[in-house]
């Protein structure tokens, strides 16, 4: 299980949950399962999100393994100018 921290619109889409536990071995599985568990989150994740694992930010590295006990934070895509 991976403990994931959420904030902003992702937290709202997860019903106000700031942290979730998800069964996932890599970033792709994590994002897929989050979208399945919280359908309101799916459009946000599809627009793009970065995943920080122990402070290192990954974007488009979908098969990056998530080591057990890691701190995982999902960062929604920022828009604006």
CORPE-V849719 format. One record per backbone hydrogen bond with DSSP energy under -0.5 kcal/mol. NH is the residue of the N-H (numbers start at 1). CO is the residue of the C=O. If there is no record, write none. Layout:
nh->NH co->CO
nh->NH co->CO
This chain:
nh->2 co->22
nh->4 co->2
nh->4 co->20
nh->5 co->72
nh->6 co->18
nh->10 co->7
nh->11 co->7
nh->12 co->8
nh->13 co->9
nh->14 co->10
nh->15 co->12
nh->16 co->11
nh->17 co->11
nh->17 co->14
nh->20 co->4
nh->22 co->2
nh->24 co->22
nh->27 co->64
nh->28 co->62
nh->30 co->26
nh->31 co->27
nh->32 co->28
nh->33 co->29
nh->34 co->30
nh->35 co->31
nh->36 co->32
nh->37 co->33
nh->38 co->34
nh->41 co->38
nh->42 co->38
nh->42 co->39
nh->43 co->39
nh->45 co->41
nh->46 co->42
nh->47 co->43
nh->48 co->44
nh->50 co->75
nh->51 co->58
nh->52 co->73
nh->53 co->51
nh->53 co->56
nh->54 co->52
nh->54 co->71
nh->56 co->53
nh->57 co->55
nh->58 co->51
nh->64 co->61
nh->66 co->25
nh->67 co->65
nh->70 co->67
nh->72 co->3
nh->72 co->70
nh->73 co->52
nh->74 co->5
nh->75 co->50
nh->75 co->73
nh->76 co->74
nh->77 co->48
